């Protein structure tokens, strides 16, 4: 659907109806276009700026990881480097790096979306500027133009008047630079500078200069039916309504962007989102100096084991600037003096950690197996001592085998024990349900524990006895 045409010709049958055709013939001052292009340039800088911040932050994190590895090696190999100040600095920096990584990761998806929206808005501004500019440079001999040198001027704009839009070869600047700005781009702050100052009065006279005309409303342009409303160009910066083009069509953006435009999608928070990594990068730029030639100059760190999540102690320890600088210099010297072996030491540090983990896992497994074997042996002993078949079968972990050895017909039944919730090792209340109580009674026939009778303190004071709360008058022999 053609909204604007470079023709002055009216459609057949519409000449007698002025409402059928509204021409937009006045030229616009260059100031509005130049400011719009400045906004576009800021929008184009969003992607490279964010990419540069993420790349720099990641590089700083990698450098700091290397410094922490050196500090870890120093603490492992030099006993005098195992004091709290070394441990706390290590833990503090590790925590800062962890926080930085979380910030980068949490903002990554949002940054990609913001950069895409910014690029879309910039492209729309470039596209519109190109349409208007083409009339200036390709008007032939009719002296037509859409952009005047300034509001009130009757001379057409040149590249000099549009430094943010056009290069010296009269080409629109549409390239997104790979190099990021030294400072964060501020497209929204720049956008808000577009206000009524860019519409002070008609340039020149009201003669037809621009060669742009709005399509007939009868043919279904924006002015028809539910689509009624102005044409919005340059990502919503320019409004062309059903009347002659104003001296400057740029709307006032000091308060808000026009609704339903690419700029509206980023207007509220773009400047803030562009700076999402600035705090992280600034902090890492200080931390990355640890172990380097330049003193970090960090401000005093006051922390404790609990804050660093390495212990429960809440007593603060202070790492002042001098201490941090001293440890930083020690790391630098260690890197210098052990340059030939440091790579291997780092590799060995990693391997040793793996070996420790592997060894601990093997020891834990062996211990669990030994406990299991010992437990089964203990339960087997408990069952073997029960001679009565009925008592054996009513015991939760035992089964009576008539064909078994005369002294071991009552045997441990692992399946039955598991089903009845009995652990491999008889502990606690398992004694009364496993037949161990019967064993205790038999072992106590010599009176070792029954001599205490109902005297609970004496029973509990005898290491060979255990007080049975359920049968308070029957102390058990352990």
C-alpha positions in Angstrom: 0.0 0.0 0.0 1.6 3.3 -1.1 1.3 5.9 1.5 3.5 8.5 0.0 4.2 9.2 -3.7 6.8 11.2 -5.4 4.2 12.5 -7.8 2.2 15.7 -7.8 -0.4 14.2 -10.1 -3.9 13.9 -8.7 -5.9 10.7 -9.4 -8.5 10.9 -12.1 -11.8 12.0 -10.7 -10.4 13.5 -7.6 -9.4 16.9 -8.9 -12.6 18.6 -7.7 -12.5 17.2 -4.2 -9.7 18.7 -2.1 -10.3 16.2 0.7 -9.4 13.3 -1.6 -5.8 14.5 -1.8 -3.6 16.2 0.8 -0.2 17.2 -0.5 2.9 17.4 1.7 5.0 19.8 -0.3 7.0 21.9 2.2 10.6 21.2 2.8 11.7 20.4 6.4 14.6 21.9 8.2 17.8 19.8 8.4 18.0 20.2 12.2 15.3 17.6 12.9 16.8 15.0 10.5 20.3 15.5 11.8 19.1 15.0 15.4 17.1 11.9 14.3 20.2 10.5 12.7 22.1 11.2 15.9 19.5 9.0 17.7 20.0 6.3 15.0 23.8 6.4 15.6 23.3 5.9 19.3 20.9 3.0 18.6 23.5 1.4 16.3 26.1 1.6 19.0 24.0 -0.4 21.5 25.0 -3.8 20.1 28.7 -3.3 19.9 28.8 -1.5 23.3 27.0 -4.4 25.0 29.2 -7.0 23.2 32.3 -5.1 24.2 31.3 -5.0 27.9 30.5 -8.7 27.9 33.7 -9.6 26.2 35.8 -7.5 28.5 34.0 -8.8 31.6 34.6 -12.4 30.5 38.3 -11.7 29.8 38.7 -10.2 33.3 37.0 -13.2 34.9 39.4 -15.6 33.1 42.4 -13.5 34.3 41.1 -13.5 37.8 40.6 -17.2 37.8 44.3 -17.6 36.9 45.3 -15.3 39.8 43.2 -17.3 42.2 44.8 -20.5 41.0 48.2 -19.1 41.8 47.0 -18.0 45.2 45.7 -21.5 45.9 49.0 -23.0 44.9 50.8 -20.5 47.2 48.6 -21.5 50.2 49.1 -25.2 49.5 52.8 -25.1 49.2 53.7 -22.3 51.6 52.5 -22.7 55.2 52.9 -19.0 56.0 50.4 -18.2 53.3 47.5 -20.1 55.1 46.5 -17.3 57.4 43.0 -15.8 57.4 43.9 -12.8 55.3 45.0 -15.1 52.4 42.0 -17.4 52.8 39.5 -14.5 53.0 40.9 -12.6 50.0 40.7 -15.8 48.0 37.1 -16.4 49.1 36.1 -12.8 48.6 37.4 -12.6 45.1 35.9 -16.0 44.2 32.5 -14.7 45.5 32.8 -11.5 43.4 33.6 -13.5 40.3 30.7 -15.8 40.9 28.4 -12.7 41.3 29.8 -11.2 38.1 29.1 -14.4 36.1 25.5 -14.5 37.4 25.0 -10.9 36.4 26.3 -11.4 32.9 24.3 -14.6 32.4 21.1 -13.1 33.7 21.4 -10.1 31.4 22.6 -11.9 28.3 19.1 -12.7 26.7 17.8 -9.3 27.6 20.8 -7.6 26.0 20.3 -9.5 22.7 16.7 -8.4 22.6 17.5 -4.8 23.4 20.2 -4.7 20.7 17.8 -6.1 18.1 15.1 -3.6 19.0 17.6 -0.7 18.8 18.9 -1.9 15.4 15.3 -2.1 14.1 14.5 1.5 15.2 17.8 2.8 13.8 17.1 1.1 10.4 13.7 2.8 10.2 15.2 6.2 10.8 17.9 5.6 8.1 15.2 4.4 5.7 13.1 7.5 6.1 16.1 9.9 5.9 17.1 8.1 2.7 13.7 8.7 1.1 13.8 12.4 1.9 17.4 12.8 1.0 17.1 11.2 -2.4 14.8 14.1 -3.5 17.6 16.5 -2.5 20.3 14.8 -4.5 18.2 13.4 -7.4 15.9 16.2 -8.2 17.3 16.8 -11.6 16.9 20.3 -12.9 13.6 21.2 -11.1 15.3 22.4 -7.9 13.0 20.3 -5.8 14.1 19.2 -2.3 12.6 17.8 0.9 15.2 19.0 3.4 16.1 22.6 3.7 19.3 23.8 5.2 17.4 25.2 8.2 13.9 26.1 9.2 13.0 29.3 7.5 15.7 28.7 4.8 14.9 28.4 1.1 18.1 26.6 0.2 18.3 22.8 0.1 20.4 21.0 2.7 23.7 19.4 1.8 25.8 16.8 3.5 27.4 19.5 5.6 24.0 20.2 7.2 23.4 16.5 7.9 26.7 15.4 9.5 25.0 12.6 11.5 23.1 11.4 8.4 25.2 11.7 5.3 28.8 11.0 4.4 31.0 13.1 2.1 29.9 11.1 -0.9 26.2 12.0 -0.3 25.5 8.5 1.0 23.3 7.7 4.0 25.4 6.4 7.0 23.8 3.1 7.6 26.7 1.0 8.8 26.8 -0.4 12.3 30.3 0.1 13.6 32.1 -2.8 15.2 34.0 -0.5 17.6 32.0 0.4 20.7 31.8 4.0 22.0 34.1 4.9 24.8 31.0 6.0 26.8 27.7 4.1 26.8 25.3 5.2 24.0 22.3 7.3 25.1 19.7 7.0 22.4 16.8 7.8 24.6 18.4 10.8 26.2 19.3 12.1 22.7 15.7 11.3 21.5 14.3 13.5 24.2 16.2 16.4 22.7 13.8 16.3 19.7 11.1 18.8 20.7 9.3 21.8 19.3 12.6 23.5 18.7 12.6 21.6 15.4 9.3 23.2 14.2 9.9 26.9 14.5 8.3 27.9 11.2 8.0 27.1 7.5 11.2 27.1 5.5 11.0 29.5 2.6 7.6 30.1 1.1 4.7 27.6 0.7 5.7 26.7 -2.8 5.8 23.1 -3.8 9.3 21.9 -2.9 9.3 18.3 -1.7 7.5 16.3 -4.3 6.0 14.0 -1.7 2.2 13.5 -1.6 0.0 11.4 0.6 -2.1 8.8 -1.2 -5.9 9.4 -1.7 -7.8 8.6 1.5 -10.4 7.0 -0.8 -7.9 4.3 -1.7 -7.5 3.1 1.8 -4.6 5.1 3.2 -4.1 5.6 7.0 -7.0 8.1 6.9 -9.6 5.5 6.0 -11.9 3.8 8.4 -10.4 2.1 11.5 -6.9 2.9 10.2 -7.5 6.6 10.5 -4.5 8.5 11.9 -1.2 10.0 10.8 1.5 8.3 8.9 4.5 7.6 11.2 7.9 7.5 9.7 11.5 7.2 11.0 10.4 4.7 13.7 7.8 7.1 14.9 9.8 10.3 14.9 8.0 11.8 12.0 4.3 12.3 11.7 2.7 13.1 8.4 -1.0 13.8 8.8 -3.9 14.7 6.4 -2.6 18.2 5.9 0.3 20.0 4.4 3.6 18.8 5.8 4.5 21.1 8.6 7.8 23.1 8.6 9.2 20.2 10.6 7.2 16.9 11.0 9.2 15.8 14.0 7.1 15.2 17.0 8.0 16.2 20.5 9.6 13.2 22.2 10.6 14.9 25.5 7.9 12.9 27.4 7.3 9.6 25.6 7.6 7.8 22.3 4.6 7.4 20.0 2.7 4.2 20.7 3.1 1.1 18.6 6.5 2.1 17.1 9.9 0.5 17.3 11.1 3.3 19.5 8.2 2.8 21.9 9.5 -0.8 22.5 12.8 0.5 23.9 11.9 4.0 25.1 11.2 3.2 28.7 14.4 1.4 29.7 16.9 1.4 26.8 19.4 3.8 28.4 19.3 1.7 31.6 19.7 -1.6 29.9 22.7 -0.4 27.9 24.5 0.2 31.2 23.5 -3.3 32.6 27.2 -4.4 32.7 28.9 -1.2 33.6 29.0 -1.8 37.3 30.2 -5.4 36.8 32.9 -4.3 34.4 34.1 -1.4 36.6 34.4 -3.8 39.6 36.3 -6.4 37.6 38.6 -3.8 36.2 39.8 -3.3 39.8 39.9 -6.9 40.8 41.8 -7.9 37.6 44.8 -5.9 38.9 45.4 -8.5 41.6 48.5 -10.3 40.6 49.4 -7.7 38.0 52.1 -5.0 37.7 49.7 -2.2 38.9 48.6 -2.1 42.5 44.9 -2.9 42.8 44.2 -0.1 45.2 41.0 -1.7 46.4 39.1 -0.1 49.2 39.1 -1.8 52.6 37.3 -5.2 52.7 35.6 -6.1 56.0 34.2 -9.6 56.0 33.9 -12.9 57.9 33.7 -16.6 57.2 29.9 -16.6 57.4 29.5 -13.9 54.8 31.9 -15.7 52.5 30.0 -19.0 53.1 33.2 -20.8 54.2 32.3 -21.2 57.9 30.1 -20.2 60.7 32.4 -17.6 62.4 31.0 -14.1 62.4 34.1 -12.3 63.7 35.1 -9.8 61.0 38.5 -9.6 59.6 39.7 -6.4 57.8 41.7 -6.5 54.6 43.0 -3.0 54.1 44.4 -1.6 50.9 48.0 -2.3 52.0 47.4 -6.0 52.7 45.6 -6.5 49.4 48.4 -4.8 47.5 51.0 -6.9 49.4 49.3 -10.2 48.6 48.8 -9.0 45.0 52.5 -8.4 44.7 53.3 -11.8 46.2 51.1 -13.4 43.5 52.9 -11.4 40.8 56.3 -12.5 42.1 55.2 -16.1 42.3 54.0 -16.0 38.7 57.3 -14.5 37.6 59.6 -16.8 39.6 57.7 -20.0 38.7 56.8 -19.1 35.1 58.4 -22.3 33.8 56.6 -24.6 36.1 53.4 -22.7 36.9 51.3 -24.2 34.1 52.2 -27.7 35.3 51.5 -26.7 38.9 48.0 -25.5 37.9 47.4 -28.7 36.1 48.6 -30.7 39.1 46.4 -28.7 41.4 43.4 -29.7 39.4 44.5 -33.3 39.2 45.1 -33.5 42.9 41.7 -32.1 43.6 40.2 -34.9 41.4 42.3 -37.5 43.1 41.2 -36.3 46.5 37.5 -36.5 45.4 38.1 -39.9 43.9 39.9 -41.1 47.0 37.2 -39.8 49.3 34.5 -41.5 47.2 36.3 -44.8 47.3 36.8 -44.6 51.0 33.2 -43.8 51.6 32.1 -46.7 49.5 34.5 -49.1 51.2 33.3 -47.9 54.6 29.7 -48.4 53.6 30.4 -51.9 52.4 32.3 -52.8 55.6 29.5 -51.5 57.7 27.0 -53.5 55.6 29.1 -56.7 56.0 29.7 -56.1 59.7 26.0 -55.4 60.2 24.9 -58.6 58.5 27.4 -60.5 60.6 26.0 -59.0 63.8 22.4 -59.8 62.7 23.5 -63.4 61.9 24.9 -63.8 65.4 21.7 -62.5 66.9 19.6 -65.0 65.0 22.0 -67.9 65.6 21.5 -67.6 69.3 17.8 -68.2 69.1 17.1 -71.9 69.5 13.3 -72.0 69.5 11.8 -72.3 66.0 8.7 -70.3 66.9 10.7 -67.4 68.5 13.1 -67.4 65.5 10.3 -67.1 62.9 8.5 -64.4 64.9 11.7 -62.3 65.0 11.6 -59.7 62.2 14.9 -60.5 60.6 15.3 -64.2 61.3 14.0 -67.5 59.7 14.3 -71.0 61.1 15.9 -73.7 58.9 15.3 -77.2 60.2 18.0 -78.7 58.0 20.6 -76.2 59.1 23.5 -76.7 61.4 22.3 -77.8 64.9 23.7 -74.6 66.5 22.7 -72.3 63.6 19.2 -73.3 62.5 18.0 -69.8 63.1 19.5 -67.6 60.4 19.4 -64.0 59.3 16.9 -63.3 56.4 17.9 -60.1 54.6 14.6 -60.0 52.5 12.5 -60.4 55.6 14.6 -57.8 57.5 14.2 -55.2 54.7 10.4 -55.9 54.4 10.1 -55.3 58.2 12.2 -52.1 58.1 15.2 -53.6 60.0 18.6 -52.1 59.2 21.7 -54.3 58.7 23.2 -53.1 61.9 21.1 -53.8 65.1 20.7 -50.4 66.9 18.2 -48.8 69.2 14.8 -50.5 69.3 16.0 -53.2 66.9 17.2 -55.1 70.0 13.7 -55.8 71.3 12.3 -56.9 67.9 15.3 -58.8 66.6 15.8 -61.3 69.3 18.7 -59.4 70.9 16.6 -58.9 74.0 16.5 -62.7 74.3 20.2 -62.8 73.9 20.6 -60.2 76.6 18.4 -62.2 78.9 20.5 -65.3 78.4 23.8 -63.5 78.8 22.5 -61.9 82.1 21.8 -65.2 83.8 25.0 -64.8 85.8 23.5 -61.7 87.4 25.8 -59.1 85.9 22.9 -56.7 85.3 20.0 -58.1 87.3 21.8 -57.2 90.4 20.9 -53.6 89.7 17.2 -54.5 89.8 15.1 -51.4 89.3 17.9 -49.0 90.1 18.1 -47.1 86.8 21.1 -44.8 87.7 23.2 -47.8 88.7 22.2 -49.7 85.6 23.1 -46.8 83.3 26.4 -46.3 85.2 27.4 -49.9 84.4 29.0 -49.9 81.0 28.1 -53.6 80.5 24.4 -53.0 81.0 21.6 -51.1 79.2 18.4 -49.9 80.8 15.2 -51.2 79.1 12.5 -48.7 79.5 9.7 -51.0 78.2 10.7 -53.7 80.8 12.0 -51.4 83.5 12.8 -54.3 85.9 15.0 -56.1 83.4 18.3 -54.4 82.8 20.0 -55.8 79.8 23.5 -57.0 79.3 25.2 -55.3 76.4 
